């Protein structure tokens, strides 16, 4: 594998050397977007005993330059984000009315993409969207838009390759190297049917090698493990008549290894996930059925959170096994296309700071769910040429109840810091209603209303010194608005 990627690096060098010969002949096109958004809502902490309403706006400018050479054999992309690095809102965008100084400019995306001579493959390097076939488990909504390189394109006949790697933690310091690898091969089984097996490997060499002052005690090994995770997936896409299907099944396997002298046992990870996206097209009316299924783990923990998190590593399972699904890069690549409040992707990525988001599907065993089983009915209707209605009803359940907390691992949950929770798995039911109006060809506005009816999941049953039911769960609502110009 390393030899292969060294060869790819050589290709990059060749492209850079050759760049002056085609730069003068490149055709350059500028495109981009300018976006203004707003949100208002209430009860984002799900606590009916305290109001926490939110109202704010943000904006984003994103110009892009695309240069094409050699009749399309080579192209490059350079895309900027205009925002304020110090006074920012959700997602790094400028919160309207908070900025008084000069704005900064950041690079959102850069790419060099070239055909490999004598083959049907292409090579890509840069800060790009590195995704898997379903574009949700890995790379959803630009979450895996980081530095990387890879090869993609037709192998031969019905087979198409996608092979890439990204570095999300640079190993310039000792024990600080993080790399994610992905390989998929799509088989075009029929004109309207494709089957794509894929595999991902996440290796985080994070175990601390620095001890105390005399170098004899590896004290920091207690909080910094090495991580090796594998995902084995299968994606299927098909169109038949008025129906179209996109389905994914994934098995996760791996371990979290604590160093010698840490006093902690290694953790085995065995989990699974499945996504189903089914649409029926009736002309102006489209009806969809979505299913999101992620395994959970109902073992008692000493704190909520993901055991693969460097900052939350104390949250480990008592049986040293984790069955709750987590996406690559410590859940850092996954964004489901699901209910608006829960996943913040379907209609807007703007954050109202909802305290129980579960964007990757697995959650954290605590307030953000313990795995997920989500069933959705979706409707799209073209009211007029310019006006479109979208809506969904989403039944949201946790795969397991909220994990009880035994802070000192003494076998009970009655001490200070301990908590037990209601055994209910019903997180709630969300209803989303959205209208999009195409004002001009390059300008649209969207208004979305989202309401989540709270379920029983996560209610406090008992806690040391606190009466049962001390914190009730309340319904949550939000209204999102957006005006976007693109060119």
C-alpha positions in Angstrom: 0.0 0.0 0.0 2.8 2.5 0.9 4.6 1.7 -2.3 1.5 2.4 -4.2 1.0 5.8 -2.6 4.6 6.7 -3.1 4.0 6.1 -6.8 1.0 8.4 -6.7 3.2 11.1 -5.0 5.6 10.8 -8.0 2.7 11.6 -10.3 2.0 14.8 -8.3 5.6 15.9 -8.8 5.3 15.3 -12.5 2.1 17.4 -12.7 3.7 20.3 -10.8 6.8 20.3 -13.1 4.6 20.2 -16.1 2.2 22.9 -14.9 4.0 25.9 -16.6 3.6 24.2 -20.0 -0.2 24.1 -19.8 -1.0 27.0 -17.5 -1.0 29.6 -20.3 -3.6 27.5 -22.3 -5.9 26.9 -19.3 -9.4 28.1 -19.5 -10.4 29.7 -16.2 -14.0 30.0 -15.0 -15.2 31.7 -11.8 -18.3 30.5 -10.0 -19.5 30.7 -6.4 -22.2 31.3 -3.9 -23.3 34.1 -1.5 -25.6 32.9 1.3 -27.6 34.6 4.0 -29.4 32.6 6.6 -31.3 32.9 9.9 -32.8 30.7 12.6 -35.1 31.1 15.5 -36.4 28.5 17.9 -36.9 27.4 21.5 -36.1 24.6 24.0 -32.9 23.4 22.4 -31.7 21.9 25.7 -34.9 19.8 25.9 -35.6 21.1 29.4 -39.1 22.5 29.9 -38.1 24.1 33.2 -35.8 26.6 31.5 -36.2 28.5 28.2 -33.3 28.8 25.9 -34.6 30.5 22.8 -32.2 31.2 20.0 -32.3 33.9 17.3 -29.4 34.7 15.0 -28.3 35.1 11.4 -25.1 34.3 9.5 -23.7 34.8 6.0 -21.0 33.2 3.8 -19.3 34.1 0.6 -17.6 31.3 -1.4 -15.9 32.2 -4.7 -14.4 29.3 -6.8 -12.0 29.3 -9.7 -11.8 26.3 -12.0 -8.9 26.0 -14.6 -9.2 23.4 -17.4 -6.3 22.4 -19.6 -5.4 19.8 -22.3 -9.0 19.5 -23.3 -10.2 18.4 -19.9 -7.3 16.0 -19.2 -6.2 18.3 -16.4 -8.3 20.6 -14.2 -7.7 22.5 -11.0 -10.0 24.1 -8.4 -9.3 26.9 -5.9 -12.2 27.8 -3.6 -12.2 30.4 -0.8 -14.4 31.1 2.2 -14.9 34.6 3.4 -15.5 34.7 7.1 -14.1 36.1 10.4 -11.7 33.7 12.2 -12.2 35.3 15.6 -15.9 36.2 15.8 -17.7 33.3 14.1 -21.1 31.6 14.3 -22.1 28.1 13.6 -20.0 26.2 11.0 -17.4 28.9 11.0 -19.6 31.5 9.2 -19.8 35.1 10.2 -22.7 35.8 12.5 -24.5 38.8 11.2 -24.0 42.0 13.2 -21.1 40.7 15.3 -18.2 41.5 13.0 -16.5 44.9 13.4 -13.1 44.3 12.0 -11.7 43.2 8.7 -12.7 39.8 7.4 -10.3 36.9 6.9 -10.3 34.5 3.9 -9.8 30.8 4.3 -9.2 28.1 1.7 -12.3 25.9 1.6 -11.2 23.6 -1.3 -8.2 23.1 -3.6 -7.8 20.4 -6.2 -5.4 19.2 -8.9 -7.1 16.5 -11.0 -5.4 14.8 -14.0 -5.9 11.9 -16.3 -3.2 9.2 -16.0 -1.7 8.7 -19.4 -2.3 5.3 -21.0 -5.1 4.5 -18.6 -8.8 5.2 -18.0 -8.0 6.4 -14.5 -7.5 9.9 -13.0 -5.4 11.1 -10.1 -6.5 13.7 -7.6 -4.7 15.6 -4.9 -5.8 18.4 -2.6 -8.3 19.5 -0.1 -11.3 17.8 -1.6 -14.5 15.9 -0.6 -13.2 12.3 0.0 -16.3 10.2 0.3 -17.6 6.6 0.3 -20.4 5.4 -2.1 -23.3 6.5 0.0 -21.8 9.9 0.8 -23.1 9.8 4.4 -21.0 7.4 6.4 -17.9 9.2 5.0 -17.7 12.7 3.7 -21.3 13.8 4.3 -21.8 17.6 3.7 -18.1 18.3 3.3 -17.1 16.8 6.7 -14.2 14.9 5.2 -13.0 17.8 3.1 -9.3 17.7 4.1 -5.9 17.1 2.5 -5.6 13.8 0.6 -4.8 12.1 -2.7 -6.1 9.1 -4.6 -7.0 7.4 -7.9 -10.4 6.9 -9.4 -12.1 6.0 -12.7 -12.8 3.0 -14.8 -10.7 -0.1 -14.4 -12.2 -2.0 -17.3 -15.7 -3.0 -18.5 -18.2 -2.6 -15.7 -15.7 -2.0 -12.9 -14.9 1.5 -11.5 -12.2 2.2 -8.9 -12.0 4.7 -6.0 -8.9 4.6 -3.9 -7.8 7.5 -1.6 -6.1 8.4 1.7 -6.3 11.5 3.9 -4.2 12.6 6.8 -6.2 14.1 9.6 -3.5 14.2 12.2 0.1 15.0 11.1 2.8 12.9 12.7 5.5 15.6 13.0 5.4 15.0 16.8 5.9 11.6 18.4 2.8 9.4 18.4 0.5 11.9 16.6 -0.2 10.4 13.2 -3.7 9.8 12.0 -4.6 8.4 8.5 -7.8 7.2 6.9 -7.7 4.9 3.8 -10.6 4.0 1.6 -11.0 1.5 -1.3 -14.2 0.8 -3.3 -14.9 -1.0 -6.6 -18.2 -0.4 -8.3 -19.7 -3.1 -10.4 -22.3 -2.1 -13.0 -24.3 -5.2 -12.9 -27.0 -3.8 -15.3 -27.6 -0.4 -16.9 -29.7 0.7 -13.9 -28.1 -1.4 -11.2 -24.7 -0.9 -9.5 -23.2 -2.8 -6.6 -20.2 -1.4 -4.7 -18.2 -3.2 -2.0 -16.0 -0.8 0.0 -13.5 -0.9 2.9 -12.1 1.8 5.1 -9.2 1.6 7.6 -8.6 4.3 10.2 -5.3 4.2 12.0 -4.6 6.8 14.8 -1.1 6.4 16.2 -1.9 8.4 19.2 -0.5 6.6 22.2 1.7 9.0 24.1 5.4 8.1 24.4 6.3 10.9 26.7 6.5 10.1 30.4 7.1 12.1 33.5 10.2 14.2 34.0 12.5 11.2 34.6 11.1 9.4 31.6 10.2 6.2 33.5 6.5 6.5 33.9 4.3 6.8 30.7 1.6 8.7 32.6 -0.2 10.1 29.6 -0.9 6.7 28.2 -4.0 6.7 30.4 -5.8 9.1 28.1 -4.2 8.6 24.7 -4.7 5.3 23.0 -3.8 3.8 19.6 -6.8 3.2 17.4 -7.2 0.7 14.6 -10.7 0.6 13.1 -12.1 -1.2 9.9 -15.4 -0.7 8.1 -16.6 -3.3 5.6 -19.4 -1.9 3.5 -21.7 -2.8 0.6 -23.7 -0.2 -1.3 -26.4 -1.0 -3.9 -28.1 1.5 -6.2 -30.9 0.6 -8.6 -33.7 2.2 -10.7 -36.7 0.3 -11.8 -39.8 1.9 -13.2 -40.9 4.8 -11.0 -38.7 3.6 -8.1 -35.1 4.3 -7.2 -33.1 2.6 -4.3 -29.9 3.5 -2.6 -28.9 1.1 0.3 -25.8 0.6 2.4 -24.8 -2.0 5.0 -21.7 -1.7 7.1 -19.8 -3.8 9.6 -17.3 -2.2 12.0 -14.5 -4.0 13.7 -11.4 -2.8 15.5 -9.8 -2.0 18.8 -8.7 0.8 21.1 -5.3 0.0 22.6 -4.0 1.6 25.8 -0.3 1.5 26.5 1.5 -0.5 29.0 1.4 1.1 32.5 -1.9 2.8 31.7 -3.9 0.6 34.0 -6.7 0.4 31.3 -7.8 -2.6 29.4 -8.1 -2.5 25.6 -11.5 -2.1 24.1 -12.9 -4.3 21.3 -15.3 -2.6 18.9 -17.9 -4.6 17.0 -20.8 -2.6 15.5 -23.0 -2.3 12.4 -25.0 0.2 10.4 -27.5 0.2 7.5 -29.1 3.0 5.4 -32.1 2.6 3.1 -33.2 5.4 0.7 -36.2 4.5 -1.5 -38.0 7.0 -3.8 -41.1 6.7 -6.0 -41.5 9.3 -8.7 -45.1 10.3 -9.7 -44.2 13.3 -11.8 -44.7 16.5 -9.8 -45.1 14.3 -6.7 -42.2 12.2 -5.2 -42.7 10.0 -2.1 -39.7 8.6 -0.2 -39.1 6.1 2.6 -35.8 6.4 4.6 -34.4 4.0 7.1 -31.3 4.8 9.3 -30.2 1.9 11.5 -27.1 2.1 13.8 -26.2 -0.4 16.6 -26.1 0.8 20.2 -24.6 -0.4 23.5 -26.6 -0.5 26.7 -23.7 -1.3 29.1 -23.2 0.9 32.1 -20.3 3.3 31.7 -18.5 5.7 34.0 -19.2 8.7 31.8 -21.1 9.2 28.5 -19.3 9.7 25.3 -17.4 7.8 22.6 -14.6 5.6 23.9 -12.6 6.4 20.8 -12.5 10.1 21.7 -9.1 11.3 23.0 -10.9 13.8 25.2 -13.5 11.4 26.6 -11.5 8.2 26.9 -12.6 7.6 30.5 -16.0 6.6 29.0 -15.2 2.9 28.5 -17.5 -0.1 28.7 -17.3 -2.3 31.8 -17.1 -5.4 29.6 -14.3 -3.7 27.5 -16.5 -4.1 24.3 -18.2 -1.4 22.4 -21.2 -2.3 20.1 -22.3 1.3 19.4 -21.5 2.3 15.8 -19.0 5.1 15.1 -17.9 6.5 11.8 -14.2 7.0 10.8 -12.1 9.7 12.3 -13.8 9.3 15.7 -17.2 10.0 14.2 -15.7 12.9 12.3 -16.7 12.0 8.8 -20.4 11.1 9.1 -23.5 13.3 8.5 -26.8 11.6 7.8 -29.4 13.1 5.5 -32.1 12.8 8.1 -34.5 14.8 10.3 -33.5 18.5 10.3 -33.1 19.1 14.0 -31.5 15.7 14.7 -28.9 15.7 11.8 -28.8 19.3 10.6 -28.3 18.4 6.9 -31.6 17.9 5.1 -32.5 21.5 4.5 -29.8 23.5 6.3 -26.5 23.0 8.0 -27.1 26.0 10.3 -26.8 25.1 13.9 -29.4 26.3 16.4 -27.3 24.5 19.1 -29.7 21.6 19.6 -28.2 19.7 22.6 -29.2 16.3 21.4 -28.0 16.2 17.8 -27.0 12.8 16.4 -25.5 13.7 13.1 -23.4 10.5 12.7 -26.1 8.1 13.7 -24.3 6.3 16.5 -24.6 9.0 19.1 -22.6 9.0 22.4 -24.7 6.7 24.7 -25.9 9.8 26.5 -28.2 12.7 25.5 -27.2 12.3 21.8 -28.8 8.8 21.6 -27.3 5.3 21.9 -27.4 4.2 18.3 -30.4 5.0 16.2 -33.4 3.4 14.5 -35.0 6.2 12.4 -38.0 5.6 10.1 -39.1 8.4 7.7 -41.8 9.2 5.2 -40.8 12.0 2.8 -42.8 14.0 0.3 -41.6 16.4 -2.5 -44.2 18.3 -4.6 -43.6 20.8 -7.4 -46.4 23.3 -6.7 -45.4 25.6 -9.6 -42.4 25.9 -11.8 -40.7 28.1 -9.2 -42.2 26.8 -5.9 -41.4 23.4 -4.3 -42.7 21.9 -1.1 -40.6 19.3 0.9 -41.8 17.6 4.0 -41.1 14.6 6.2 -42.4 12.7 9.3 -39.7 11.0 11.2 -40.0 8.4 13.9 -36.8 8.5 15.9 -35.8 5.8 18.3 -32.5 5.0 20.0 -31.1 1.5 19.4 -30.5 1.2 23.2 -31.7 3.2 26.2 -29.5 5.9 27.6 -26.5 4.3 29.4 -26.5 4.4 33.2 -23.5 6.0 34.8 -21.5 4.3 37.5 -18.8 7.0 38.0 -16.5 4.9 40.2 -17.3 1.5 38.7 -18.3 0.0 42.1 -21.2 -1.9 40.7 -24.1 0.4 41.7 -25.5 3.7 40.6 -26.3 5.4 44.0 -23.1 7.3 44.6 -22.3 11.0 43.9 -21.8 11.3 40.1 -23.9 8.2 39.4 -27.1 8.3 37.4 -29.8 5.9 36.1 -32.1 6.7 33.2 -35.6 5.7 32.0 -35.5 2.5 29.9 -37.5 4.2 27.1 -35.9 4.2 23.6 -38.4 6.6 22.0 -36.4 9.8 21.3 -39.3 11.5 19.6 -41.1 12.3 16.4 -40.0 15.1 14.1 -42.1 16.9 11.5 -40.3 19.1 8.9 -42.0 21.4 6.4 -40.0 23.3 3.8 -40.8 25.7 1.0 -38.3 26.7 -1.7 -38.9 29.5 -4.1 -36.7 30.0 -7.2 -36.8 33.8 -7.6 -34.4 33.9 -10.5 -32.3 31.2 -12.2 -29.4 32.0 -9.9 -31.3 33.1 -6.8 -33.6 31.1 -4.4 -35.0 31.5 -0.9 -36.1 28.7 1.4 -38.1 28.6 4.6 -38.1 25.5 6.8 -40.1 24.8 10.0 -39.0 21.8 12.2 -40.8 20.5 15.3 -39.6 17.6 17.4 -42.1 16.0 19.8 -40.1 14.7 22.7 -40.1 11.0 23.7 -39.0 9.1 26.8 -35.4 8.5 25.8 -32.9 10.1 28.2 -35.2 11.0 31.1 -33.4 10.9 34.4 -34.7 8.1 36.7 -32.5 8.5 39.7 -29.4 10.5 40.5 -27.5 10.9 43.7 -29.2 13.7 45.7 -31.7 14.4 42.9 -35.4 13.3 42.8 -36.6 11.2 39.9 -37.9 13.3 37.0 -36.0 16.4 38.1 -35.4 17.3 34.5 -38.3 16.8 32.1 -37.9 16.7 28.4 -39.7 19.3 26.3 -40.6 19.6 22.6 -38.2 21.5 20.4 -38.9 23.8 17.4 -37.0 25.9 15.0 -37.6 28.1 11.9 -34.8 28.3 9.3 -34.6 30.8 6.5 -32.1 31.1 3.7 -31.4 33.4 0.7 -28.7 32.1 -1.7 -27.2 33.6 -4.9 -25.0 31.4 -7.0 -23.2 32.1 -10.3 
